[in-house]
Amino acid sequence: MAVESFSAPSITNLLPRQSSRRSHNVYVALQKEIVLGQLQPEAVLLELEIAERFQCSQGTIREALMQLSEEGLVKRLPHRGTHVAACRSADARALIAIRRDIECDYLERVLERAGPELHADLHNYLNAMRNAARDGDEYLLSVHDRAFHTRLFAVADLPVITPILLRCLIHNHRYKILNSQTSRALEETAERHAPILAALEAQDLESLQKILSHHISTIVDFGPDLTDGGTG
């Protein structure tokens, strides 16, 4: 499929900004390694070793690790150091259920406020996902995927809930990447968002709820529906 040329959002605009550019860059690099499983669950993260690797101060590393801790990707324990967070099916089950409730229960508010700017932004994110899939960049695909869903939910104007959704999204993607039993078809992952956009543009609330619920419930490609609620 040919992908139209467009001004893709910068990756740095899709991720939380740290207090300094250097700590932000370390945060992005470590987040990528955790999400892709290059840093395994329960792996020990030593500030001195990471500082030497990135040629920066331990204070800079500490800032990056604090951001990762806020996302739940690492756990920092007194006198025990920092470890990569576990990636358990029980957590995945709960987070997928929470995410589905957040994204699907407020779609009426989304449709009331949706307009051409939202549609254009979502098209851009979809094309960014297609480009990342074409390039075989699974992490960048996940970044644009998260941005797509966050942008859609933002229209509901419930900003207190957004950080909860963001945590659900990143842990959903991490769980999928680390636990999928079959090879991941990146282009198929990108195209799964096209029906969501079509239902949104058609202002079809019932279809949008059904499609989005199915999309979330089937994010992992093995075993039973993790939400125990069917796919709608």
N, C-alpha and C positions, 0 to 999 in steps of 0.2 A: 504494500500500500504506500503510495506516495504521501509524504508528509509535507504540508505547506510550510513555507518559510515564515517565521514569526520571531518576535523578540522574546526569547525564553527568559523566565525569571532566573536571576542568579541564585546559585545554591546558598550563598551567604545570606540572601534575603528570606530564605525559607526556614532558617534555623535561628534559635534564640541568640541574641548578641551577648557576649560576655563583656566584662568591664574593660578588657583590652583586646586588641586584635590578635595578639599572640596567644592568649589563653583561649580565645574563641577558636583559633585554628587547631589548637591541641584538642579542644573539646570535640570539634567536628571529626578529626582523625580518629580519636578513640571511640566516638559513637559509631562511626562506620565499622571499625574493627569488631566492636561488640555485636552490632546488628548482623554482620555477616558471619559471625562465629569465629573470626580470626583470633579474638580474645575469648577463650572458652568460659562458660559459666563456672563460677567459683575460683577463677584464676586470680592470683594475688597481683595487685598493682602497687609497685613500690615507687614513691614519689621521686626518689633520687635517681632510679634507673630511667624513669620516664623523662625527667629533667635532662639527663645526659643524652638521651635519644633525640630530644627536640631542641637541645642546646638552649635551654632557658632556665629560669630560676624555679626552685621548688614552690615558691609562692604562686607563680603562674600556673604550675601544674595543679596546685591545690584549688585554684579558682575553677579550672576545667573539671576537676573531679567533683567539686561541689555542684556544678551544673548537672553532671551525669547522675549524681546522687538524687537531685530534685526530680529527675525523670525516672528514677528507680532502676537505672541501668547498672549502678554500682551501689555497694553498701559500705559505709564507713563506720567502723566500730572502734571505740576507745581501746587502746592497747592491743588491738588486733589488726589494725591497718585497713586497707581498702581491698575489697574483693569484687569481681564481676558478679552481678546478681544472678541468681538461679533462673532457669527458664522452664517452669513447670506447667504441666497440662492443667492443673487445678487453677492456677492463676490465669492461664489463657482462657479457660472456660468462663471464669467470672468476668474478665475484661471484655470478651466478645459480647456477653450478655449486656453489660453496662453500655458498651459502645452502641449496640443496636437500639437500646432504649433512648440514648441521647440523640442519635441521628434520625431515628424514625418517628419519634413521638412529637417532634416539633416541625414537621415538614409543612404543615398548614401555614405556620408563621413564615417559613422560607418562601413558599409560593406567593404569599401576600406581598413580600418585599422584593422578590426576584425581578430583575430587569436585564436590559441588554449588557450592562457592565459585568454582571455576574456571569452571564452566558459566555461573554468573550473571555473572561478570566479562566473559566472552566475549560473552554476549548483550548486555550493556551497551555493549561496544565496537562490536558489529554495529549496534545501534540508533543509536549515535553516528555511525557511518559513514553510515547511512541519512539521518540528519538533516543531516549535512554535504552529502551528495549532493543532497538536496532543496533546500538553500540555495545550491547551486552553488559551494561552498567546497572546491576541489580540494586545497588545502594542508591544511586541517583534516581532510579525509577521509584524506589520507596519514598524518597524525599518528595518528589512531585505528586505521588499518590497521596501522601499525608497532606500536602498543600491543597490538593483538590477537595478532599473531604473537609478540611478545616475551613476553606473558603466557602463551601456550600453551607456549613453549619453557621458560620459567622453571620449570615444574613438573618438568622433567627433572632439576633441581638440578645444573646444570653452569655455575656463575656465571662461571668463567674464560672460557667460550666466548661468553657473552652480548654483550660489546662487539664481537666479530667479527660476530655476527648483526646487531647494530644498524647497523654500517657497511654491511653488505650491503643491508639494508632501505632505508636512506635513499638509497643510490646507485642501487638498482633503481628506486625511485620517480622519482628525478630523471631517470634515463635514459629511462624510459617517457614522462614528461611532455614532455621536450625532443625526443623522436624519434618519437613516434607519428605515423603517416601519416594516420590517420583521426581524426575528432572523438572525444573520450573520453566515453563514456557513464558518468557518475558513479554513477548508481543501479545499473547493471549491475556496476560495480566493487565496490560494497558487497555486492551479493547473491552475488558469487562466494565469499563467506566462509560463507554459510549451509550448504552441503554439508559443509564442514569441521567445523562445529559439530555437525551431525546425525550424522556418522560418529563423532565423539568421544563424544557422548552414548550412541550405540549400542554403544560399546566394541568397534568393529569395526576391528581393527588393519589388516587388509589393505586395506579400503576407505579408511581414513584415509590410509594411505601413498600409495595410488594417487591420491586426490583432491588431497592436498596437493602431491604431486610435479607433477601436472598444473597446479595453481594457480600454482606457482612458475615452472614452465617456460614458461608462456604469459603471463607478466606483460607482455611486450611483444607488440603486436598486428600485427607485420609480420615478413616474412622467415622464415628457418628457425628451428627451435628453437635458442636460443642455447646450450643446454647440450650439443648434439650427442648427446643421450641419449634422445630421444623423450619422450613424455608419460606413459608408464606405463599 
